[in-house]
Amino acid sequence: MALFMVATGYGAIIAPFATGYLSLYSWRWPTLFQLIFTGVSWIPLVFLPETYAPVILVRRAKKLRKQYPGSNAMAPLEQETANFHEIVVVVLARPLRMLFTEWIVMFSCLYLAFIYAIYYMFFQAFPIIFTGIYGFSAGEEGLTFNGIGIGNLITLVAWLGFDKYYHNAVERGASWTKKEEYRRLPLACFGAPMLSLGMFWIGWTAKASIHWIVPTLGTIPFGFGVSESLRTRLYILKLTTHSSSSSSCPSQTTSSTPTKSSPPPPSPPPPARAPFSAPSCPSQPHPCSTNWVLPGRAPCLALSALCWGSFRLRF
């Protein structure tokens, strides 16, 4: 779970510097990079085992009925009859009901929404800071996000260390291990001030008179604070085990809504720099021309077909 939570933040960290450098060569390559990266990520999906217990029981019951034709083995999921009213009440209404009636879910979701809003506003603040103030190119500006990645790696070490400490405490019979908030939230409480420290650090030192490495180092505690604060989501899921999918729905919705509700602020024009001299190639078509061929077109199409085939096999 620690690897999963840390890895989820690396997509937004890899994209800025990868697409920043690729855009110097062609406007097509950032989209191709996204297609290739997504396709490669889909390949392991074929080999993932099923872990959802009700579905495993359904498959086991079908296997027993096939081996023993007279068997009446039925999984609990097969005995449920879901009508339209139940789907609306359970699947759609329960997340909203939990969001507005469960105080712990409401305030945790608001806190996560606040963190995600700040996190994604940094994608608009970094061009203003490192391109507008320090004159970085798009690729160089994207490299500054690696500080957030370093903070994520520190979070991984902290999670594994706390997990070992927790299991040792369980073996000793410590009383605090029986309380869910003491098991999930201590590191989140430590990450909250680190989040504020990172924001203050970056905002205070983003000046032309201060070296660019100083605000870049401020992204390390910021990334650590963001990753540690996400343990609040694990606390909600563990607290509402009987309806964890319903409790995760409002947290996902509120986390994504603030980041898309307002338009990004306009970035200031970068200072004058030496123009980028691309290698001359008379046969290279104009970017706006319709008579062009995608680089690596056949491999990309084959990869897309493989992704679709793996999706069909999986589901």
C-alpha positions in Angstrom: 0.0 0.0 0.0 2.9 2.4 0.7 4.4 1.7 -2.7 1.0 2.3 -4.3 0.4 5.6 -2.5 3.8 6.9 -3.4 3.7 5.8 -7.0 0.4 7.6 -7.6 2.2 10.9 -7.2 5.0 10.2 -9.6 2.9 10.5 -12.8 2.4 14.2 -12.2 6.2 14.5 -11.4 7.5 12.7 -14.5 5.2 14.4 -17.0 6.5 18.0 -16.7 10.1 17.4 -17.5 9.5 14.6 -20.0 7.0 16.6 -22.0 9.0 19.7 -21.5 12.1 18.3 -23.3 10.1 16.3 -25.8 8.2 19.4 -26.9 11.5 21.0 -28.0 11.7 18.4 -30.8 8.1 18.1 -31.9 4.6 18.9 -30.7 3.6 15.3 -31.4 6.0 13.6 -29.0 4.4 14.6 -25.7 1.2 12.9 -26.8 3.1 9.9 -28.1 4.9 9.7 -24.8 1.6 9.6 -22.9 0.3 6.9 -25.3 3.4 4.7 -24.9 3.6 5.2 -21.2 0.0 4.3 -20.7 0.2 1.3 -23.0 3.2 -0.2 -21.2 1.4 0.3 -17.9 -1.6 -1.7 -19.2 0.5 -4.8 -19.9 0.8 -6.0 -16.3 -3.0 -5.8 -16.0 -3.4 -9.1 -17.8 -1.3 -10.9 -15.1 -2.9 -9.3 -12.1 -4.9 -11.9 -10.0 -8.4 -11.3 -8.7 -8.4 -10.2 -5.1 -12.0 -9.2 -4.5 -13.4 -11.8 -2.1 -17.0 -11.9 -3.4 -15.9 -12.4 -6.9 -13.5 -15.2 -5.8 -16.4 -16.9 -4.1 -18.5 -16.7 -7.2 -15.8 -18.3 -9.3 -15.3 -21.0 -6.7 -19.0 -21.7 -6.6 -19.2 -22.0 -10.4 -16.2 -24.4 -10.3 -17.9 -26.6 -7.7 -21.2 -26.7 -9.7 -19.2 -27.6 -12.8 -17.4 -30.4 -11.1 -20.4 -31.7 -9.2 -23.5 -31.1 -11.3 -25.8 -31.9 -8.4 -24.2 -29.3 -6.1 -26.2 -26.3 -5.0 -23.2 -24.2 -4.1 -24.0 -20.5 -4.3 -21.9 -17.5 -3.5 -23.4 -14.7 -1.4 -23.0 -12.3 -4.4 -25.1 -14.7 -6.6 -27.9 -14.6 -4.1 -28.3 -10.9 -4.2 -30.9 -9.3 -6.4 -30.2 -5.7 -7.4 -33.0 -3.7 -8.9 -32.9 -0.1 -10.1 -34.1 1.3 -6.8 -31.3 -0.5 -4.9 -28.7 0.7 -7.3 -29.8 4.3 -7.0 -30.0 4.2 -3.2 -26.9 2.1 -2.5 -24.5 3.0 -5.3 -25.3 6.6 -6.0 -27.0 8.0 -2.8 -24.7 6.4 -0.2 -21.6 8.3 -1.1 -23.5 11.6 -1.0 -25.2 10.7 2.2 -21.9 9.8 3.9 -20.3 13.1 2.6 -23.0 15.3 4.2 -24.0 13.3 7.3 -20.7 11.6 8.4 -18.6 14.4 10.0 -15.4 12.5 9.8 -15.9 11.8 6.1 -16.9 15.4 5.4 -13.9 17.1 7.1 -11.4 14.5 5.8 -12.7 15.1 2.3 -12.4 18.8 2.7 -8.9 18.5 4.0 -7.9 16.3 1.1 -9.5 18.7 -1.4 -7.5 21.5 0.1 -4.2 19.6 -0.2 -4.9 18.5 -3.8 -5.9 22.1 -4.7 -2.6 23.4 -3.4 -0.6 20.6 -5.0 -2.0 21.1 -8.5 -1.8 24.9 -8.2 2.0 24.4 -7.9 1.9 23.2 -11.6 0.9 26.8 -12.4 3.2 28.4 -9.8 6.4 26.6 -11.0 6.4 28.2 -14.5 5.9 31.6 -12.9 8.8 31.0 -10.5 11.3 29.1 -12.5 10.5 30.3 -16.0 9.4 33.8 -15.2 12.0 34.6 -12.5 15.0 32.3 -13.3 14.5 32.0 -17.0 14.3 28.2 -17.2 13.2 26.3 -20.3 10.2 24.0 -20.2 12.3 20.9 -19.6 14.5 22.6 -16.9 11.4 23.9 -15.2 9.9 20.3 -15.2 13.1 19.0 -13.5 12.3 21.1 -10.4 9.4 18.8 -9.7 11.9 16.1 -8.7 12.1 17.6 -5.3 8.5 16.5 -4.7 9.5 13.1 -5.8 12.4 13.0 -3.3 9.8 13.9 -0.6 7.7 11.0 -1.8 10.6 8.6 -1.4 11.2 9.9 2.1 7.6 9.3 2.8 8.0 5.7 1.7 10.9 5.2 4.1 8.8 6.8 6.9 5.8 4.5 6.2 7.9 1.4 6.2 9.6 2.4 9.4 6.4 3.2 11.2 4.9 -0.1 10.0 7.8 -1.9 11.6 7.4 0.1 14.8 3.6 -0.6 14.8 4.1 -4.4 14.5 6.6 -4.4 17.3 4.1 -2.5 19.4 1.4 -5.0 18.6 3.7 -7.8 19.8 4.4 -6.0 23.0 0.6 -5.6 23.5 0.6 -1.7 23.5 -2.8 -0.3 24.1 -2.5 2.4 21.4 -2.4 -0.2 18.6 -6.1 -1.0 19.2 -7.2 2.6 18.3 -7.5 3.1 14.5 -6.6 6.8 14.6 -3.3 6.0 16.4 -2.5 3.5 13.7 -3.2 5.7 10.6 -2.9 9.3 11.6 0.4 10.0 13.5 2.4 10.4 10.3 -0.4 12.5 8.7 -0.2 14.8 11.7 3.5 15.1 11.2 3.1 15.7 7.5 0.7 18.7 7.9 3.3 21.1 9.3 5.8 19.9 6.7 3.3 20.9 4.0 3.1 24.4 5.4 6.9 24.6 5.8 7.4 23.7 2.2 4.9 26.3 1.0 6.5 29.0 3.1 10.0 28.0 2.0 9.1 28.2 -1.7 7.1 31.4 -1.4 9.7 33.2 0.7 12.8 32.3 -1.3 11.4 32.6 -4.9 13.4 35.7 -5.8 15.9 36.6 -8.5 18.4 37.5 -5.8 18.3 34.0 -4.3 19.7 31.0 -6.1 17.2 28.7 -7.8 18.3 25.7 -5.7 16.8 27.2 -2.6 13.2 27.2 -3.6 13.8 23.8 -5.3 14.9 22.3 -2.0 11.6 23.6 -0.5 9.7 21.2 -2.7 11.1 18.3 -0.6 9.2 19.0 2.6 6.2 20.0 0.5 6.2 16.6 -1.3 6.7 14.8 2.0 3.8 16.7 3.6 1.4 16.0 0.6 2.2 12.2 0.7 1.9 11.9 4.4 -1.4 13.8 4.5 -2.8 11.2 2.1 -2.8 8.7 5.0 -6.1 10.5 5.9 -7.7 8.6 3.0 -6.4 5.3 4.3 -7.9 6.2 7.7 -11.3 6.8 6.1 -11.2 3.5 4.2 -10.2 1.5 7.3 -12.8 3.3 9.4 -15.6 2.4 7.0 -14.6 -1.1 6.0 -18.2 -2.1 5.4 -18.7 0.7 2.8 -15.2 1.6 1.9 -16.0 2.1 -1.8 -18.8 4.6 -0.8 -16.5 6.5 1.5 -13.7 6.7 -1.1 -16.0 8.1 -3.7 -16.6 11.5 -2.0 -12.9 11.8 -1.2 -11.9 11.3 -4.8 -14.6 13.7 -6.0 -13.7 16.5 -3.6 -10.0 16.0 -4.2 -10.4 16.4 -8.0 -13.1 19.1 -8.1 -11.1 22.2 -6.8 -8.2 21.5 -9.2 -10.5 21.9 -12.2 -13.0 24.5 -11.1 -10.9 27.6 -11.8 -8.9 28.6 -14.9 -5.1 28.7 -14.4 -3.5 32.1 -14.0 -1.6 33.4 -17.1 2.1 32.8 -16.9 4.3 35.8 -17.5 6.4 35.8 -20.7 9.9 34.3 -20.1 12.9 36.6 -20.4 14.7 36.8 -23.7 16.9 33.8 -24.3 19.0 32.5 -27.1 16.7 30.9 -29.7 16.7 27.1 -29.9 18.4 26.0 -33.1 16.9 22.7 -34.2 18.8 20.7 -36.7 17.9 21.7 -40.2 16.0 19.1 -42.2 14.6 20.1 -45.5 12.2 17.1 -45.6 10.6 17.9 -42.2 7.0 19.0 -42.7 5.4 22.0 -41.2 3.8 21.3 -37.8 0.4 22.6 -39.1 0.6 20.6 -42.3 -1.8 17.7 -42.7 0.7 15.7 -44.8 2.8 14.2 -42.0 3.6 10.8 -40.6 3.8 9.9 -36.9 7.2 8.8 -35.8 6.9 5.2 -34.8 3.3 5.1 -36.0 3.1 1.3 -36.5 4.5 0.5 -33.0 2.1 2.9 -31.4 -0.9 1.4 -33.2 0.2 -2.1 -32.3 0.6 -1.0 -28.6 -2.8 0.5 -28.6 -4.3 -2.7 -30.0 -2.4 -4.7 -27.3 -3.9 -2.4 -24.6 -7.4 -2.9 -25.9 -6.9 -6.6 -26.1 -5.6 -6.8 -22.5 -8.6 -4.8 -21.3 -11.0 -7.2 -23.0 -9.3 -10.2 -21.6 -9.3 -8.7 -18.1 -13.0 -7.6 -18.0 
